Amino acid sequence: MILLGTGKLYNRWKSRLNILGESITMMDVNGLIKGTAEDVDPQGALLIRAADGTLHRVVAGDIALGE
């Protein structure tokens, strides 16, 4: 497994992500997730917080910004 880590590279990459804090809709093989792009983990997965409070870890899928 490749990790971006918690050092300089990870922090610099994360600071440049303009999707964090945005409302998004994500579609993957499991269906549709609507929520807020909350964070990314050291493995590069996007963490999406759904309206019901569930935190989804997404490695791949199609994302649309906005409601």
Helices and strands as residue ranges (DSSP letters): H 8-15, E 23-28, E 31-40, E 46-50, E 55-58, E 62-65
